[in-house]
């Protein structure tokens, strides 16, 4: 395998990894939204502490994706 082929494989690998990461994020968003719609609470890790959010406290998918994440 020459250098060019290795570089092309690296590009493909990076694209596949990015696609998997995006798919996981998408699935997570809608799984959390499903809990909200069903009226179920969720527990998250926030500032090193476990916090339980009621269904009413869970932001919608639109709210979670429309504003930049703040730390």
PyMOL Python script that loads the backbone (N, CA, C, O; Angstrom):
from pymol import cmd

cmd.read_pdbstr("""\
ATOM      1  N   UNK A   1       0.853  -1.178   0.000  1.00  0.00           N
ATOM      2  CA  UNK A   1       0.000   0.000   0.000  1.00  0.00           C
ATOM      3  C   UNK A   1       0.898   1.239   0.000  1.00  0.00           C
ATOM      4  O   UNK A   1       1.790   1.368   0.839  1.00  0.00           O
ATOM      5  N   UNK A   2       0.660   2.124  -0.923  1.00  0.00           N
ATOM      6  CA  UNK A   2       1.491   3.324  -0.974  1.00  0.00           C
ATOM      7  C   UNK A   2       0.894   4.434  -0.107  1.00  0.00           C
ATOM      8  O   UNK A   2      -0.202   4.294   0.434  1.00  0.00           O
ATOM      9  N   UNK A   3       1.626   5.523   0.012  1.00  0.00           N
ATOM     10  CA  UNK A   3       1.259   6.641   0.895  1.00  0.00           C
ATOM     11  C   UNK A   3      -0.105   7.229   0.537  1.00  0.00           C
ATOM     12  O   UNK A   3      -0.884   7.569   1.427  1.00  0.00           O
ATOM     13  N   UNK A   4      -0.399   7.350  -0.754  1.00  0.00           N
ATOM     14  CA  UNK A   4      -1.662   7.928  -1.193  1.00  0.00           C
ATOM     15  C   UNK A   4      -2.844   7.084  -0.724  1.00  0.00           C
ATOM     16  O   UNK A   4      -3.834   7.632  -0.240  1.00  0.00           O
ATOM     17  N   UNK A   5      -2.760   5.787  -0.854  1.00  0.00           N
ATOM     18  CA  UNK A   5      -3.840   4.908  -0.431  1.00  0.00           C
ATOM     19  C   UNK A   5      -4.068   5.028   1.078  1.00  0.00           C
ATOM     20  O   UNK A   5      -5.211   5.072   1.533  1.00  0.00           O
ATOM     21  N   UNK A   6      -3.003   5.081   1.834  1.00  0.00           N
ATOM     22  CA  UNK A   6      -3.113   5.205   3.279  1.00  0.00           C
ATOM     23  C   UNK A   6      -3.819   6.511   3.642  1.00  0.00           C
ATOM     24  O   UNK A   6      -4.658   6.539   4.541  1.00  0.00           O
ATOM     25  N   UNK A   7      -3.479   7.578   2.946  1.00  0.00           N
ATOM     26  CA  UNK A   7      -4.103   8.874   3.195  1.00  0.00           C
ATOM     27  C   UNK A   7      -5.589   8.815   2.873  1.00  0.00           C
ATOM     28  O   UNK A   7      -6.404   9.350   3.626  1.00  0.00           O
ATOM     29  N   UNK A   8      -5.954   8.179   1.775  1.00  0.00           N
ATOM     30  CA  UNK A   8      -7.357   8.057   1.405  1.00  0.00           C
ATOM     31  C   UNK A   8      -8.123   7.226   2.436  1.00  0.00           C
ATOM     32  O   UNK A   8      -9.261   7.553   2.773  1.00  0.00           O
ATOM     33  N   UNK A   9      -7.508   6.161   2.935  1.00  0.00           N
ATOM     34  CA  UNK A   9      -8.144   5.346   3.968  1.00  0.00           C
ATOM     35  C   UNK A   9      -8.327   6.140   5.251  1.00  0.00           C
ATOM     36  O   UNK A   9      -9.339   5.987   5.935  1.00  0.00           O
ATOM     37  N   UNK A  10      -7.368   6.979   5.584  1.00  0.00           N
ATOM     38  CA  UNK A  10      -7.487   7.838   6.768  1.00  0.00           C
ATOM     39  C   UNK A  10      -8.669   8.798   6.632  1.00  0.00           C
ATOM     40  O   UNK A  10      -9.402   9.035   7.591  1.00  0.00           O
ATOM     41  N   UNK A  11      -8.843   9.347   5.427  1.00  0.00           N
ATOM     42  CA  UNK A  11      -9.957  10.264   5.178  1.00  0.00           C
ATOM     43  C   UNK A  11     -11.287   9.536   5.324  1.00  0.00           C
ATOM     44  O   UNK A  11     -12.219  10.051   5.941  1.00  0.00           O
ATOM     45  N   UNK A  12     -11.370   8.338   4.755  1.00  0.00           N
ATOM     46  CA  UNK A  12     -12.594   7.552   4.848  1.00  0.00           C
ATOM     47  C   UNK A  12     -12.881   7.207   6.303  1.00  0.00           C
ATOM     48  O   UNK A  12     -14.022   7.311   6.754  1.00  0.00           O
ATOM     49  N   UNK A  13     -11.854   6.798   7.035  1.00  0.00           N
ATOM     50  CA  UNK A  13     -12.001   6.461   8.444  1.00  0.00           C
ATOM     51  C   UNK A  13     -12.528   7.663   9.232  1.00  0.00           C
ATOM     52  O   UNK A  13     -13.429   7.515  10.058  1.00  0.00           O
ATOM     53  N   UNK A  14     -11.981   8.829   8.984  1.00  0.00           N
ATOM     54  CA  UNK A  14     -12.413  10.043   9.688  1.00  0.00           C
ATOM     55  C   UNK A  14     -13.870  10.376   9.362  1.00  0.00           C
ATOM     56  O   UNK A  14     -14.627  10.778  10.245  1.00  0.00           O
ATOM     57  N   UNK A  15     -14.262  10.210   8.101  1.00  0.00           N
ATOM     58  CA  UNK A  15     -15.640  10.489   7.705  1.00  0.00           C
ATOM     59  C   UNK A  15     -16.624   9.515   8.354  1.00  0.00           C
ATOM     60  O   UNK A  15     -17.706   9.912   8.786  1.00  0.00           O
ATOM     61  N   UNK A  16     -16.246   8.247   8.418  1.00  0.00           N
ATOM     62  CA  UNK A  16     -17.108   7.247   9.049  1.00  0.00           C
ATOM     63  C   UNK A  16     -17.250   7.548  10.536  1.00  0.00           C
ATOM     64  O   UNK A  16     -18.352   7.488  11.081  1.00  0.00           O
ATOM     65  N   UNK A  17     -16.144   7.870  11.191  1.00  0.00           N
ATOM     66  CA  UNK A  17     -16.206   8.200  12.616  1.00  0.00           C
ATOM     67  C   UNK A  17     -17.085   9.421  12.870  1.00  0.00           C
ATOM     68  O   UNK A  17     -17.842   9.447  13.840  1.00  0.00           O
ATOM     69  N   UNK A  18     -16.992  10.430  12.007  1.00  0.00           N
ATOM     70  CA  UNK A  18     -17.815  11.630  12.151  1.00  0.00           C
ATOM     71  C   UNK A  18     -19.292  11.302  11.944  1.00  0.00           C
ATOM     72  O   UNK A  18     -20.151  11.824  12.655  1.00  0.00           O
ATOM     73  N   UNK A  19     -19.585  10.447  10.981  1.00  0.00           N
ATOM     74  CA  UNK A  19     -20.975  10.060  10.721  1.00  0.00           C
ATOM     75  C   UNK A  19     -21.565   9.294  11.903  1.00  0.00           C
ATOM     76  O   UNK A  19     -22.719   9.509  12.274  1.00  0.00           O
ATOM     77  N   UNK A  20     -20.775   8.406  12.487  1.00  0.00           N
ATOM     78  CA  UNK A  20     -21.239   7.643  13.651  1.00  0.00           C
ATOM     79  C   UNK A  20     -21.485   8.585  14.824  1.00  0.00           C
ATOM     80  O   UNK A  20     -22.483   8.447  15.531  1.00  0.00           O
ATOM     81  N   UNK A  21     -20.589   9.531  15.034  1.00  0.00           N
ATOM     82  CA  UNK A  21     -20.750  10.496  16.126  1.00  0.00           C
ATOM     83  C   UNK A  21     -22.030  11.321  15.931  1.00  0.00           C
ATOM     84  O   UNK A  21     -22.777  11.543  16.883  1.00  0.00           O
ATOM     85  N   UNK A  22     -22.278  11.772  14.698  1.00  0.00           N
ATOM     86  CA  UNK A  22     -23.491  12.538  14.414  1.00  0.00           C
ATOM     87  C   UNK A  22     -24.742  11.697  14.628  1.00  0.00           C
ATOM     88  O   UNK A  22     -25.732  12.182  15.175  1.00  0.00           O
ATOM     89  N   UNK A  23     -24.701  10.442  14.201  1.00  0.00           N
ATOM     90  CA  UNK A  23     -25.855   9.554  14.364  1.00  0.00           C
ATOM     91  C   UNK A  23     -26.157   9.308  15.843  1.00  0.00           C
ATOM     92  O   UNK A  23     -27.319   9.273  16.247  1.00  0.00           O
ATOM     93  N   UNK A  24     -25.115   9.139  16.638  1.00  0.00           N
ATOM     94  CA  UNK A  24     -25.315   8.941  18.077  1.00  0.00           C
ATOM     95  C   UNK A  24     -25.928  10.171  18.720  1.00  0.00           C
ATOM     96  O   UNK A  24     -26.838  10.061  19.541  1.00  0.00           O
ATOM     97  N   UNK A  25     -25.428  11.347  18.346  1.00  0.00           N
ATOM     98  CA  UNK A  25     -25.957  12.600  18.908  1.00  0.00           C
ATOM     99  C   UNK A  25     -27.428  12.751  18.531  1.00  0.00           C
ATOM    100  O   UNK A  25     -28.249  13.117  19.372  1.00  0.00           O
ATOM    101  N   UNK A  26     -27.764  12.474  17.277  1.00  0.00           N
ATOM    102  CA  UNK A  26     -29.135  12.548  16.797  1.00  0.00           C
ATOM    103  C   UNK A  26     -30.034  11.596  17.589  1.00  0.00           C
ATOM    104  O   UNK A  26     -31.116  11.978  18.033  1.00  0.00           O
ATOM    105  N   UNK A  27     -29.579  10.366  17.760  1.00  0.00           N
ATOM    106  CA  UNK A  27     -30.356   9.371  18.503  1.00  0.00           C
ATOM    107  C   UNK A  27     -30.541   9.803  19.956  1.00  0.00           C
ATOM    108  O   UNK A  27     -31.630   9.662  20.512  1.00  0.00           O
ATOM    109  N   UNK A  28     -29.488  10.327  20.568  1.00  0.00           N
ATOM    110  CA  UNK A  28     -29.574  10.792  21.958  1.00  0.00           C
ATOM    111  C   UNK A  28     -30.597  11.916  22.101  1.00  0.00           C
ATOM    112  O   UNK A  28     -31.388  11.926  23.044  1.00  0.00           O
ATOM    113  N   UNK A  29     -30.578  12.863  21.163  1.00  0.00           N
ATOM    114  CA  UNK A  29     -31.529  13.976  21.222  1.00  0.00           C
ATOM    115  C   UNK A  29     -32.966  13.478  21.212  1.00  0.00           C
ATOM    116  O   UNK A  29     -33.796  13.935  21.998  1.00  0.00           O
ATOM    117  N   UNK A  30     -33.251  12.549  20.325  1.00  0.00           N
ATOM    118  CA  UNK A  30     -34.628  12.088  20.194  1.00  0.00           C
ATOM    119  C   UNK A  30     -35.012  11.091  21.281  1.00  0.00           C
ATOM    120  O   UNK A  30     -36.191  10.981  21.618  1.00  0.00           O
ATOM    121  N   UNK A  31     -34.059  10.373  21.828  1.00  0.00           N
ATOM    122  CA  UNK A  31     -34.349   9.480  22.957  1.00  0.00           C
ATOM    123  C   UNK A  31     -34.731  10.319  24.186  1.00  0.00           C
ATOM    124  O   UNK A  31     -35.676   9.985  24.900  1.00  0.00           O
ATOM    125  N   UNK A  32     -34.001  11.395  24.423  1.00  0.00           N
ATOM    126  CA  UNK A  32     -34.309  12.285  25.549  1.00  0.00           C
ATOM    127  C   UNK A  32     -35.660  12.954  25.330  1.00  0.00           C
ATOM    128  O   UNK A  32     -36.443  13.104  26.268  1.00  0.00           O
ATOM    129  N   UNK A  33     -35.933  13.359  24.083  1.00  0.00           N
ATOM    130  CA  UNK A  33     -37.209  13.991  23.775  1.00  0.00           C
ATOM    131  C   UNK A  33     -38.371  13.010  23.992  1.00  0.00           C
ATOM    132  O   UNK A  33     -39.456  13.415  24.408  1.00  0.00           O
ATOM    133  N   UNK A  34     -38.144  11.739  23.715  1.00  0.00           N
ATOM    134  CA  UNK A  34     -39.167  10.733  23.948  1.00  0.00           C
ATOM    135  C   UNK A  34     -39.521  10.661  25.439  1.00  0.00           C
ATOM    136  O   UNK A  34     -40.696  10.564  25.794  1.00  0.00           O
ATOM    137  N   UNK A  35     -38.513  10.710  26.302  1.00  0.00           N
ATOM    138  CA  UNK A  35     -38.769  10.732  27.748  1.00  0.00           C
ATOM    139  C   UNK A  35     -39.626  11.941  28.118  1.00  0.00           C
ATOM    140  O   UNK A  35     -40.559  11.833  28.913  1.00  0.00           O
ATOM    141  N   UNK A  36     -39.296  13.100  27.527  1.00  0.00           N
ATOM    142  CA  UNK A  36     -40.061  14.324  27.802  1.00  0.00           C
ATOM    143  C   UNK A  36     -41.512  14.151  27.378  1.00  0.00           C
ATOM    144  O   UNK A  36     -42.424  14.496  28.129  1.00  0.00           O
ATOM    145  N   UNK A  37     -41.730  13.621  26.183  1.00  0.00           N
ATOM    146  CA  UNK A  37     -43.086  13.456  25.656  1.00  0.00           C
ATOM    147  C   UNK A  37     -43.896  12.440  26.462  1.00  0.00           C
ATOM    148  O   UNK A  37     -45.112  12.577  26.597  1.00  0.00           O
ATOM    149  N   UNK A  38     -43.224  11.425  26.993  1.00  0.00           N
ATOM    150  CA  UNK A  38     -43.908  10.405  27.786  1.00  0.00           C
ATOM    151  C   UNK A  38     -44.096  10.811  29.244  1.00  0.00           C
ATOM    152  O   UNK A  38     -44.708  10.083  30.025  1.00  0.00           O
ATOM    153  N   UNK A  39     -43.560  11.991  29.609  1.00  0.00           N
ATOM    154  CA  UNK A  39     -43.705  12.469  30.974  1.00  0.00           C
ATOM    155  C   UNK A  39     -42.742  11.817  31.957  1.00  0.00           C
ATOM    156  O   UNK A  39     -42.979  11.825  33.165  1.00  0.00           O
ATOM    157  N   UNK A  40     -41.653  11.253  31.436  1.00  0.00           N
ATOM    158  CA  UNK A  40     -40.676  10.571  32.287  1.00  0.00           C
ATOM    159  C   UNK A  40     -39.513  11.493  32.626  1.00  0.00           C
ATOM    160  O   UNK A  40     -39.091  12.306  31.804  1.00  0.00           O
ATOM    161  N   UNK A  41     -39.004  11.359  33.834  1.00  0.00           N
ATOM    162  CA  UNK A  41     -37.835  12.148  34.233  1.00  0.00           C
ATOM    163  C   UNK A  41     -36.563  11.450  33.732  1.00  0.00           C
ATOM    164  O   UNK A  41     -36.571  10.264  33.401  1.00  0.00           O
ATOM    165  N   UNK A  42     -35.481  12.217  33.689  1.00  0.00           N
ATOM    166  CA  UNK A  42     -34.167  11.667  33.338  1.00  0.00           C
ATOM    167  C   UNK A  42     -33.157  12.170  34.357  1.00  0.00           C
ATOM    168  O   UNK A  42     -33.368  13.207  34.986  1.00  0.00           O
ATOM    169  N   UNK A  43     -32.078  11.449  34.518  1.00  0.00           N
ATOM    170  CA  UNK A  43     -30.984  11.894  35.382  1.00  0.00           C
ATOM    171  C   UNK A  43     -29.771  12.154  34.520  1.00  0.00           C
ATOM    172  O   UNK A  43     -29.435  11.365  33.637  1.00  0.00           O
ATOM    173  N   UNK A  44     -29.109  13.283  34.790  1.00  0.00           N
ATOM    174  CA  UNK A  44     -27.929  13.685  34.029  1.00  0.00           C
ATOM    175  C   UNK A  44     -26.804  14.032  34.993  1.00  0.00           C
ATOM    176  O   UNK A  44     -27.035  14.218  36.188  1.00  0.00           O
ATOM    177  N   UNK A  45     -25.605  14.118  34.477  1.00  0.00           N
ATOM    178  CA  UNK A  45     -24.456  14.550  35.253  1.00  0.00           C
ATOM    179  C   UNK A  45     -24.208  16.019  34.944  1.00  0.00           C
ATOM    180  O   UNK A  45     -23.987  16.382  33.788  1.00  0.00           O
ATOM    181  N   UNK A  46     -24.244  16.860  35.961  1.00  0.00           N
ATOM    182  CA  UNK A  46     -24.047  18.295  35.791  1.00  0.00           C
ATOM    183  C   UNK A  46     -23.084  18.796  36.856  1.00  0.00           C
ATOM    184  O   UNK A  46     -23.363  18.697  38.050  1.00  0.00           O
ATOM    185  N   UNK A  47     -21.965  19.326  36.425  1.00  0.00           N
ATOM    186  CA  UNK A  47     -20.937  19.836  37.344  1.00  0.00           C
ATOM    187  C   UNK A  47     -20.522  18.782  38.364  1.00  0.00           C
ATOM    188  O   UNK A  47     -20.307  19.087  39.537  1.00  0.00           O
ATOM    189  N   UNK A  48     -20.411  17.534  37.902  1.00  0.00           N
ATOM    190  CA  UNK A  48     -19.965  16.451  38.765  1.00  0.00           C
ATOM    191  C   UNK A  48     -21.026  15.900  39.706  1.00  0.00           C
ATOM    192  O   UNK A  48     -20.727  15.059  40.553  1.00  0.00           O
ATOM    193  N   UNK A  49     -22.259  16.366  39.566  1.00  0.00           N
ATOM    194  CA  UNK A  49     -23.353  15.904  40.422  1.00  0.00           C
ATOM    195  C   UNK A  49     -24.463  15.317  39.571  1.00  0.00           C
ATOM    196  O   UNK A  49     -24.706  15.769  38.453  1.00  0.00           O
ATOM    197  N   UNK A  50     -25.139  14.301  40.109  1.00  0.00           N
ATOM    198  CA  UNK A  50     -26.279  13.717  39.419  1.00  0.00           C
ATOM    199  C   UNK A  50     -27.495  14.572  39.700  1.00  0.00           C
ATOM    200  O   UNK A  50     -27.834  14.835  40.854  1.00  0.00           O
ATOM    201  N   UNK A  51     -28.153  15.008  38.627  1.00  0.00           N
ATOM    202  CA  UNK A  51     -29.330  15.864  38.723  1.00  0.00           C
ATOM    203  C   UNK A  51     -30.467  15.177  37.981  1.00  0.00           C
ATOM    204  O   UNK A  51     -30.282  14.703  36.860  1.00  0.00           O
ATOM    205  N   UNK A  52     -31.640  15.121  38.598  1.00  0.00           N
ATOM    206  CA  UNK A  52     -32.814  14.542  37.945  1.00  0.00           C
ATOM    207  C   UNK A  52     -33.694  15.672  37.422  1.00  0.00           C
ATOM    208  O   UNK A  52     -34.057  16.590  38.157  1.00  0.00           O
ATOM    209  N   UNK A  53     -34.028  15.583  36.140  1.00  0.00           N
ATOM    210  CA  UNK A  53     -34.909  16.556  35.511  1.00  0.00           C
ATOM    211  C   UNK A  53     -36.284  15.925  35.324  1.00  0.00           C
ATOM    212  O   UNK A  53     -36.399  14.794  34.852  1.00  0.00           O
ATOM    213  N   UNK A  54     -37.319  16.662  35.696  1.00  0.00           N
ATOM    214  CA  UNK A  54     -38.672  16.194  35.408  1.00  0.00           C
ATOM    215  C   UNK A  54     -38.919  16.380  33.911  1.00  0.00           C
ATOM    216  O   UNK A  54     -38.156  17.061  33.226  1.00  0.00           O
ATOM    217  N   UNK A  55     -39.977  15.775  33.423  1.00  0.00           N
ATOM    218  CA  UNK A  55     -40.301  15.903  31.997  1.00  0.00           C
ATOM    219  C   UNK A  55     -40.469  17.373  31.601  1.00  0.00           C
ATOM    220  O   UNK A  55     -40.078  17.774  30.505  1.00  0.00           O
ATOM    221  N   UNK A  56     -41.043  18.158  32.486  1.00  0.00           N
ATOM    222  CA  UNK A  56     -41.259  19.581  32.202  1.00  0.00           C
ATOM    223  C   UNK A  56     -39.942  20.363  32.116  1.00  0.00           C
ATOM    224  O   UNK A  56     -39.878  21.395  31.447  1.00  0.00           O
ATOM    225  N   UNK A  57     -38.912  19.884  32.778  1.00  0.00           N
ATOM    226  CA  UNK A  57     -37.616  20.567  32.775  1.00  0.00           C
ATOM    227  C   UNK A  57     -36.739  20.180  31.587  1.00  0.00           C
ATOM    228  O   UNK A  57     -35.752  20.857  31.301  1.00  0.00           O
ATOM    229  N   UNK A  58     -37.087  19.109  30.902  1.00  0.00           N
ATOM    230  CA  UNK A  58     -36.281  18.649  29.766  1.00  0.00           C
ATOM    231  C   UNK A  58     -36.561  19.554  28.576  1.00  0.00           C
ATOM    232  O   UNK A  58     -37.711  19.675  28.152  1.00  0.00           O
ATOM    233  N   UNK A  59     -35.521  20.196  28.025  1.00  0.00           N
ATOM    234  CA  UNK A  59     -35.733  21.058  26.859  1.00  0.00           C
ATOM    235  C   UNK A  59     -36.111  20.233  25.625  1.00  0.00           C
ATOM    236  O   UNK A  59     -35.724  19.071  25.499  1.00  0.00           O
ATOM    237  N   UNK A  60     -36.866  20.846  24.726  1.00  0.00           N
ATOM    238  CA  UNK A  60     -37.232  20.176  23.485  1.00  0.00           C
ATOM    239  C   UNK A  60     -35.990  20.037  22.592  1.00  0.00           C
ATOM    240  O   UNK A  60     -34.957  20.659  22.839  1.00  0.00           O
ATOM    241  N   UNK A  61     -36.118  19.215  21.563  1.00  0.00           N
ATOM    242  CA  UNK A  61     -35.011  19.053  20.603  1.00  0.00           C
ATOM    243  C   UNK A  61     -34.681  20.410  19.989  1.00  0.00           C
ATOM    244  O   UNK A  61     -33.509  20.750  19.827  1.00  0.00           O
ATOM    245  N   UNK A  62     -35.696  21.174  19.652  1.00  0.00           N
ATOM    246  CA  UNK A  62     -35.477  22.487  19.035  1.00  0.00           C
ATOM    247  C   UNK A  62     -34.720  23.415  19.978  1.00  0.00           C
ATOM    248  O   UNK A  62     -33.810  24.130  19.555  1.00  0.00           O
ATOM    249  N   UNK A  63     -35.094  23.405  21.249  1.00  0.00           N
ATOM    250  CA  UNK A  63     -34.407  24.252  22.233  1.00  0.00           C
ATOM    251  C   UNK A  63     -32.949  23.816  22.412  1.00  0.00           C
ATOM    252  O   UNK A  63     -32.058  24.653  22.561  1.00  0.00           O
ATOM    253  N   UNK A  64     -32.720  22.521  22.395  1.00  0.00           N
ATOM    254  CA  UNK A  64     -31.367  22.005  22.622  1.00  0.00           C
ATOM    255  C   UNK A  64     -30.452  22.247  21.433  1.00  0.00           C
ATOM    256  O   UNK A  64     -29.235  22.335  21.599  1.00  0.00           O
ATOM    257  N   UNK A  65     -31.017  22.354  20.238  1.00  0.00           N
ATOM    258  CA  UNK A  65     -30.172  22.502  19.056  1.00  0.00           C
ATOM    259  C   UNK A  65     -30.118  23.929  18.523  1.00  0.00           C
ATOM    260  O   UNK A  65     -29.299  24.227  17.655  1.00  0.00           O
ATOM    261  N   UNK A  66     -30.977  24.819  19.027  1.00  0.00           N
ATOM    262  CA  UNK A  66     -31.021  26.181  18.471  1.00  0.00           C
ATOM    263  C   UNK A  66     -30.075  27.157  19.142  1.00  0.00           C
ATOM    264  O   UNK A  66     -29.732  28.185  18.558  1.00  0.00           O
ATOM    265  N   UNK A  67     -29.648  26.855  20.356  1.00  0.00           N
ATOM    266  CA  UNK A  67     -28.756  27.794  21.034  1.00  0.00           C
ATOM    267  C   UNK A  67     -27.417  27.123  21.306  1.00  0.00           C
ATOM    268  O   UNK A  67     -27.354  25.909  21.504  1.00  0.00           O
ATOM    269  N   UNK A  68     -26.345  27.913  21.315  1.00  0.00           N
ATOM    270  CA  UNK A  68     -25.019  27.326  21.569  1.00  0.00           C
ATOM    271  C   UNK A  68     -24.924  26.748  22.966  1.00  0.00           C
ATOM    272  O   UNK A  68     -25.521  27.263  23.911  1.00  0.00           O
ATOM    273  N   UNK A  69     -24.162  25.665  23.083  1.00  0.00           N
ATOM    274  CA  UNK A  69     -23.957  25.018  24.385  1.00  0.00           C
ATOM    275  C   UNK A  69     -23.093  25.920  25.242  1.00  0.00           C
ATOM    276  O   UNK A  69     -22.036  26.384  24.815  1.00  0.00           O
ATOM    277  N   UNK A  70     -23.557  26.162  26.460  1.00  0.00           N
ATOM    278  CA  UNK A  70     -22.768  26.991  27.386  1.00  0.00           C
ATOM    279  C   UNK A  70     -22.170  26.101  28.463  1.00  0.00           C
ATOM    280  O   UNK A  70     -22.804  25.147  28.913  1.00  0.00           O
ATOM    281  N   UNK A  71     -20.962  26.413  28.870  1.00  0.00           N
ATOM    282  CA  UNK A  71     -20.277  25.633  29.924  1.00  0.00           C
ATOM    283  C   UNK A  71     -20.090  26.468  31.157  1.00  0.00           C
ATOM    284  O   UNK A  71     -19.537  25.991  32.148  1.00  0.00           O
TER     285      UNK A  71
END
""", "prot")
cmd.dss("prot")
cmd.show_as("cartoon", "prot")
cmd.util.cbc("prot")
cmd.orient("prot")
